[in-house]
């Protein structure tokens, strides 16, 4: 039986100073900091999770902040642009808001849609598009009300070193449908209502290099642990070199680097972010996995203090 992911679970990127990261994604874009933890493979580094009010899959952008680290280069083998979706009629609000915070943006058309493209403070390429699909985000931060708030991911633009082979992975492994092609881009659609539109650049360029201002990986959704096990076997049968299942506390994860050199993850929707904090207090304190709890005092002293601030 052919499997189909419903779309993006989360996207993880590398950025610079953590307070600058918090100020932009919470203060300017209006996301909720839903989890403050550490990189499980490098506990001296934060792992910050931002999303909609409930921290639902399809809205989660996560970051490894590396202050004073080298800058990366966006290119082939990476997610080139991360797309966010807002309600119909909200683009004028976002034009004004980006201008208010001195964020330069460009307006462009693609596949009959209008996009605002801009960079975050550390060089990640972002864009905002209006669509009907997806629930309103009831989280209100500063001047951002639910009628204009970012609902979650619209999708992403992928930069592949082998676009035809990445096309095959998106269709034959992940179950996305090709729905259009124009201007050197091929468009794919997943079954979900957000995080479901993927544009693939069909013309190759220079290879990307990992560092500040680049996406580390893109994760796709699995319904639960049973579905996740099926995905692991399914991807291996389709020629992918898949890792063992890794417990990330808030989801289970498997990884493979597809033939176009983009690192893909498949992550479970459950258990989510409220199982070790209450829904109301998510993101308010540093949460550590059991193996690092004994080092809490040391980690809290070494990590740069951060605070969610209303910037309006």
C-alpha positions as CSV (number, residue, x, y, z in Angstrom):
1,X,0.0,0.0,0.0
2,X,1.3,3.4,-0.9
3,X,1.9,5.7,2.0
4,X,1.3,9.5,2.1
5,X,2.5,12.0,4.6
6,X,0.0,14.8,5.4
7,X,2.9,17.4,5.1
8,X,5.5,19.1,7.2
9,X,5.8,18.3,10.9
10,X,8.6,20.8,11.6
11,X,11.6,22.5,10.2
12,X,14.9,22.9,12.1
13,X,17.4,25.7,11.4
14,X,20.7,27.0,12.7
15,X,20.7,30.7,13.9
16,X,22.9,33.1,15.9
17,X,22.2,34.8,19.2
18,X,19.2,33.1,21.0
19,X,17.6,36.4,22.2
20,X,17.6,37.8,18.7
21,X,16.0,34.6,17.6
22,X,13.3,34.8,20.3
23,X,12.6,38.5,19.6
24,X,12.1,37.9,15.9
25,X,9.9,34.7,15.9
26,X,7.9,35.6,19.1
27,X,8.1,39.4,19.1
28,X,7.8,40.1,15.4
29,X,6.2,37.1,13.8
30,X,4.0,36.3,16.8
31,X,4.8,32.6,17.4
32,X,4.6,31.0,20.8
33,X,7.8,29.7,22.3
34,X,6.3,26.2,23.1
35,X,9.5,24.5,24.3
36,X,12.8,25.6,25.7
37,X,15.2,22.6,25.9
38,X,18.6,21.6,24.7
39,X,20.0,19.9,21.6
40,X,19.9,16.2,22.7
41,X,23.2,15.6,20.8
42,X,24.9,18.8,22.0
43,X,23.3,19.8,25.4
44,X,25.4,22.9,25.7
45,X,23.2,24.4,22.9
46,X,19.6,25.4,23.2
47,X,16.9,23.8,21.1
48,X,14.0,26.3,20.9
49,X,10.6,25.3,19.5
50,X,8.1,27.9,18.2
51,X,4.6,27.3,16.9
52,X,1.0,28.2,17.0
53,X,-0.9,28.5,20.3
54,X,-1.1,24.7,20.8
55,X,2.3,23.9,19.3
56,X,0.7,21.6,16.7
57,X,2.6,19.7,14.0
58,X,2.6,21.7,10.8
59,X,3.4,24.9,12.8
60,X,6.7,24.1,14.5
61,X,9.9,25.8,13.6
62,X,12.8,24.8,15.8
63,X,16.3,26.4,16.2
64,X,19.8,25.6,17.3
65,X,21.2,29.0,18.3
66,X,25.0,29.2,17.8
67,X,26.1,32.6,18.9
68,X,29.3,33.8,17.2
69,X,29.4,30.7,14.9
70,X,30.3,30.8,11.2
71,X,27.6,31.7,8.7
72,X,26.3,29.1,6.4
73,X,25.4,29.4,2.7
74,X,21.9,28.6,1.4
75,X,22.1,26.3,-1.7
76,X,21.6,22.9,-3.1
77,X,21.0,20.2,-0.6
78,X,18.9,22.4,1.7
79,X,15.5,23.9,2.3
80,X,15.9,27.2,0.5
81,X,12.8,29.1,1.7
82,X,10.4,28.4,4.5
83,X,6.8,29.4,3.8
84,X,4.2,30.6,6.3
85,X,0.5,30.8,5.7
86,X,-1.8,33.5,7.0
87,X,-5.6,34.1,6.5
88,X,-7.0,35.7,3.4
89,X,-6.7,39.4,3.6
90,X,-3.8,39.5,6.0
91,X,-0.9,40.4,3.7
92,X,-1.4,44.2,4.1
93,X,-1.1,43.8,7.9
94,X,2.2,41.9,7.4
95,X,3.6,44.4,5.0
96,X,3.0,47.1,7.6
97,X,4.3,45.0,10.4
98,X,7.5,44.1,8.6
99,X,8.0,47.7,7.8
100,X,7.4,48.7,11.4
101,X,10.3,46.5,12.5
102,X,12.6,47.5,9.6
103,X,12.4,44.2,7.8
104,X,12.9,44.6,4.1
105,X,10.6,42.5,2.0
106,X,9.9,41.8,-1.7
107,X,6.5,41.0,-3.2
108,X,6.4,38.2,-5.8
109,X,3.9,36.0,-7.6
110,X,4.2,32.2,-7.9
111,X,1.6,29.7,-9.1
112,X,-1.1,32.4,-9.0
113,X,-0.3,33.4,-5.3
114,X,1.2,36.5,-3.9
115,X,4.2,36.1,-1.5
116,X,6.1,38.4,0.8
117,X,9.7,37.3,0.9
118,X,12.1,38.4,3.6
119,X,15.0,37.2,5.8
120,X,15.2,36.7,9.5
121,X,18.0,38.5,11.4
122,X,20.4,35.6,10.8
123,X,19.8,35.2,7.1
124,X,17.1,32.5,6.8
125,X,14.9,33.0,3.8
126,X,11.2,33.2,4.8
127,X,7.9,34.1,3.0
128,X,4.3,34.6,3.9
129,X,1.3,33.7,1.7
130,X,-2.5,34.0,2.1
131,X,-4.6,30.8,2.0
132,X,-8.0,29.6,3.2
133,X,-6.7,26.3,4.4
134,X,-5.8,25.7,8.1
135,X,-7.3,26.8,11.4
136,X,-7.0,30.3,12.7
137,X,-4.3,30.7,15.3
138,X,-6.0,32.1,18.4
139,X,-2.7,33.3,20.0
140,X,-2.6,37.1,20.2
141,X,0.7,38.8,20.7
142,X,1.0,42.6,20.7
143,X,-0.9,43.9,17.6
144,X,-1.2,40.4,16.1
145,X,-4.8,39.2,16.3
146,X,-6.2,35.8,15.2
147,X,-7.6,37.3,12.0
148,X,-4.1,37.9,10.7
149,X,-1.9,35.6,12.8
150,X,0.4,33.0,11.1
151,X,-1.5,29.7,11.1
152,X,1.6,27.5,10.5
153,X,3.6,26.4,7.5
154,X,2.4,27.0,4.0
155,X,5.3,24.8,2.9
156,X,8.8,25.3,1.6
157,X,11.0,25.7,-1.4
158,X,13.5,22.9,-1.7
159,X,16.9,23.3,-3.3
160,X,18.1,19.9,-4.6
161,X,21.4,18.9,-6.1
162,X,19.5,16.2,-8.1
163,X,15.9,17.6,-8.7
164,X,14.6,14.6,-10.7
165,X,15.7,12.2,-7.9
166,X,14.2,14.4,-5.2
167,X,11.0,14.5,-7.3
168,X,11.0,10.7,-7.2
169,X,11.4,10.7,-3.4
170,X,8.6,13.3,-2.8
171,X,6.2,11.3,-5.0
172,X,7.2,7.6,-4.6
173,X,8.3,7.7,-0.9
174,X,6.4,10.5,0.7
175,X,3.3,10.3,-1.5
176,X,3.0,13.9,-2.6
177,X,1.2,14.8,-5.8
178,X,2.6,16.9,-8.6
179,X,0.2,19.7,-9.1
180,X,2.0,22.2,-11.3
181,X,5.2,23.5,-12.9
182,X,6.3,27.0,-13.8
183,X,9.4,29.3,-13.8
184,X,11.8,26.5,-13.0
185,X,9.8,25.2,-10.1
186,X,7.7,22.0,-9.7
187,X,4.9,22.1,-7.2
188,X,3.8,19.2,-5.0
189,X,0.9,18.9,-2.6
190,X,0.4,16.7,0.5
191,X,-2.9,15.7,2.0
192,X,-2.9,18.1,5.1
193,X,-4.4,21.5,5.4
194,X,-1.1,23.3,6.3
195,X,2.5,22.6,5.6
196,X,1.2,20.9,2.5
197,X,2.7,22.8,-0.5
198,X,6.3,22.1,-1.6
199,X,8.0,23.8,-4.5
200,X,11.1,22.2,-5.8
201,X,13.7,24.2,-7.7
202,X,14.4,22.2,-10.9
203,X,17.6,24.1,-11.8
204,X,20.6,23.4,-9.8
205,X,23.0,26.0,-8.4
206,X,25.9,25.9,-5.9
207,X,25.9,23.5,-3.0
208,X,24.8,24.9,0.3
209,X,27.1,24.8,3.4
210,X,25.8,24.3,6.9
211,X,26.0,27.2,9.4
212,X,24.1,30.1,10.9
213,X,21.2,31.1,8.6
214,X,20.6,27.7,7.0
215,X,18.0,25.0,7.5
216,X,19.4,21.8,9.1
217,X,16.5,19.5,8.1
218,X,12.8,19.3,7.2
219,X,10.6,16.8,9.0
220,X,7.4,15.1,7.6
221,X,4.5,13.9,9.6
222,X,3.7,10.4,10.8
223,X,0.4,9.8,12.6
224,X,1.6,7.7,15.5
225,X,4.2,5.2,16.5
226,X,2.7,2.4,14.5
227,X,2.6,4.6,11.4
228,X,6.2,5.6,12.2
229,X,7.4,2.0,12.1
230,X,5.7,1.5,8.8
231,X,7.4,4.7,7.4
232,X,10.8,3.4,8.5
233,X,10.3,0.1,6.6
234,X,8.6,1.8,3.7
235,X,11.4,4.3,3.2
236,X,14.1,1.5,3.4
237,X,12.2,-0.6,0.9
238,X,12.3,2.4,-1.4
239,X,16.0,2.6,-1.2
240,X,16.6,5.2,1.5
241,X,19.2,4.7,4.2
242,X,17.1,5.3,7.2
243,X,18.4,5.7,10.8
244,X,17.1,3.8,13.8
245,X,14.2,5.4,15.7
246,X,15.3,8.3,18.0
247,X,13.3,9.4,21.0
248,X,13.2,13.2,20.9
249,X,10.9,13.3,23.9
250,X,8.1,15.3,22.1
251,X,8.1,13.0,19.1
252,X,10.0,10.0,17.7
253,X,12.2,10.6,14.7
254,X,13.9,8.8,11.8
255,X,16.2,10.4,9.3
256,X,17.5,9.9,5.8
257,X,19.4,12.1,3.3
258,X,17.6,11.8,0.0
259,X,19.4,11.7,-3.3
260,X,19.3,15.4,-3.7
261,X,21.3,15.7,-0.4
262,X,18.4,17.3,1.6
263,X,18.2,15.8,5.1
264,X,14.7,14.5,5.6
265,X,13.1,13.4,8.9
266,X,9.9,11.7,9.6
267,X,8.4,12.5,13.0
268,X,5.4,11.4,15.0
269,X,2.6,13.8,15.8
270,X,2.3,12.5,19.4
271,X,3.1,12.9,22.3
272,X,3.5,16.7,21.6
273,X,4.8,19.4,23.8
274,X,2.4,19.4,26.8
275,X,3.3,16.0,28.3
276,X,6.1,17.4,30.5
277,X,4.6,20.9,31.0
278,X,1.0,22.0,31.2
279,X,-0.6,23.4,28.1
280,X,-0.7,26.8,29.8
281,X,3.0,26.8,30.9
282,X,4.6,25.3,27.7
283,X,7.9,27.1,27.0
284,X,8.1,28.9,30.3
285,X,11.1,27.0,31.7
286,X,14.1,25.0,30.6
287,X,13.0,21.4,30.1
288,X,15.7,18.6,30.1
289,X,15.5,15.0,29.1
290,X,16.2,12.6,31.9
291,X,19.8,11.9,30.9
292,X,20.7,15.6,31.3
293,X,18.7,16.5,34.4
294,X,21.7,15.8,36.6
295,X,23.5,18.6,34.8
296,X,20.8,21.1,35.1
297,X,22.7,23.6,37.3
298,X,25.7,23.6,35.0
299,X,23.5,23.9,31.9
300,X,21.4,26.8,33.3
301,X,24.6,28.7,34.1
302,X,26.2,28.1,30.7
303,X,23.1,28.8,28.5
304,X,22.5,32.5,27.5
305,X,19.4,33.7,29.4
306,X,16.4,34.4,27.1
307,X,13.1,36.1,27.5
308,X,9.9,36.3,25.4
309,X,9.2,40.1,25.0
310,X,6.3,42.0,23.6
311,X,7.9,44.3,21.1
312,X,4.9,46.4,20.1
